Amino acid sequence: MKIAYWIVTGLFCLLMLAAAAMEIFTFGESVKFLNQLGYPAHIAYVLPVTKILGVIAILTRYSDTLKEWAYAGFFFDFVLAALAHYFSGIPSPIAAIVALVLLMTSYALGKKVYG
């Protein structure tokens, strides 16, 4: 069970770090895309930073409270991303749904392994 937790959590964290890197290195395109989804441009400054901090909170297990907040923050991020895709008419919220499934699996396995 512990191996499954670390595989899923590792995949999830790699996905979040890749998303943060993409948002940083293609900043102009990220701003345009967020505007298409109906979000203000200043969100593009916050998202990559919070993703990196969330990954750190999940992997380090420094604080159970911070870890719970990181999982909750990612949950709301993915649900709102999927809804934004749907309501803005931009097709394929698949990435948000895949990330949500990985997140929920990581969380559930973490609860079983670490209590």
C-alpha positions as CSV (number, residue, x, y, z in Angstrom):
1,M,0.0,0.0,0.0
2,K,2.9,2.4,0.8
3,I,4.4,1.8,-2.6
4,A,1.1,2.6,-4.3
5,Y,0.8,5.8,-2.2
6,W,4.3,7.0,-3.2
7,I,3.8,6.1,-6.9
8,V,0.5,8.0,-7.1
9,T,1.7,10.9,-5.0
10,G,4.9,11.1,-7.1
11,L,2.9,11.2,-10.3
12,F,0.6,13.9,-8.9
13,C,3.5,16.0,-7.6
14,L,5.4,15.7,-11.0
15,L,2.2,16.8,-12.7
16,M,1.9,19.9,-10.5
17,L,5.5,20.8,-10.8
18,A,5.3,20.5,-14.6
19,A,2.1,22.6,-14.6
20,A,3.9,25.3,-12.4
21,A,6.9,25.3,-14.7
22,M,4.7,25.6,-17.8
23,E,2.8,28.5,-16.2
24,I,6.2,30.3,-15.3
25,F,8.0,29.7,-18.6
26,T,5.0,30.5,-20.9
27,F,3.7,33.3,-18.7
28,G,2.1,35.3,-21.5
29,E,0.2,32.4,-22.9
30,S,-0.9,31.4,-19.3
31,V,-2.4,34.9,-18.8
32,K,-4.3,34.7,-22.1
33,F,-5.6,31.2,-21.3
34,L,-6.7,32.3,-17.8
35,N,-8.5,35.3,-19.3
36,Q,-10.3,33.0,-21.7
37,L,-11.5,31.0,-18.7
38,G,-12.7,34.2,-17.1
39,Y,-10.0,34.7,-14.5
40,P,-8.1,37.9,-13.9
41,A,-4.5,38.1,-15.0
42,H,-3.0,38.4,-11.5
43,I,-4.0,34.8,-10.8
44,A,-1.1,33.8,-13.2
45,Y,1.3,35.1,-10.6
46,V,-0.2,33.1,-7.7
47,L,-0.9,29.7,-9.3
48,P,2.6,28.4,-9.9
49,V,3.8,29.5,-6.5
50,T,0.9,27.9,-4.7
51,K,1.4,24.7,-6.7
52,I,5.1,24.5,-5.7
53,L,4.3,25.2,-2.1
54,G,1.5,22.6,-2.1
55,V,3.8,20.0,-3.5
56,I,6.4,20.8,-0.8
57,A,3.6,20.5,1.9
58,I,2.5,17.1,0.6
59,L,6.0,15.6,0.2
60,T,7.6,16.9,3.4
61,R,4.9,15.9,5.9
62,Y,6.2,18.9,8.0
63,S,2.7,19.6,9.3
64,D,-0.4,17.5,8.9
65,T,-2.5,20.7,8.9
66,L,-0.5,22.2,6.0
67,K,-0.7,18.9,4.2
68,E,-4.5,18.9,4.6
69,W,-4.7,22.5,3.4
70,A,-2.6,21.7,0.4
71,Y,-4.9,18.8,-0.6
72,A,-7.9,21.0,-0.1
73,G,-6.4,23.8,-2.1
74,F,-5.6,21.5,-5.0
75,F,-9.1,20.0,-4.8
76,F,-10.7,23.4,-5.2
77,D,-8.2,24.4,-7.9
78,F,-9.1,21.3,-10.0
79,V,-12.9,21.5,-9.5
80,L,-12.9,25.2,-10.3
81,A,-10.7,24.6,-13.4
82,A,-13.1,21.9,-14.7
83,L,-16.1,24.2,-14.1
84,A,-14.3,27.1,-15.8
85,H,-13.6,25.0,-18.8
86,Y,-17.2,23.9,-19.0
87,F,-18.8,27.3,-18.5
88,S,-16.3,29.2,-20.8
89,G,-17.0,26.7,-23.7
90,I,-13.3,25.6,-23.8
91,P,-13.4,21.9,-24.5
92,S,-11.6,19.2,-22.6
93,P,-11.3,19.6,-18.9
94,I,-9.6,16.2,-19.0
95,A,-6.3,17.5,-17.4
96,A,-8.2,18.9,-14.4
97,I,-10.2,15.6,-14.0
98,V,-7.1,13.4,-14.2
99,A,-5.3,15.7,-11.6
100,L,-8.4,15.4,-9.4
101,V,-8.4,11.6,-9.6
102,L,-4.7,11.5,-8.8
103,L,-5.2,13.9,-5.9
104,M,-8.1,11.9,-4.4
105,T,-6.2,8.6,-4.8
106,S,-3.1,10.1,-3.2
107,Y,-5.2,11.5,-0.3
108,A,-7.1,8.2,0.3
109,L,-4.0,6.1,0.1
110,G,-2.1,8.5,2.4
111,K,-4.9,8.2,5.0
112,K,-4.7,4.4,4.9
113,V,-0.9,4.3,5.1
114,Y,-0.2,7.1,7.6
115,G,-3.6,7.4,9.3
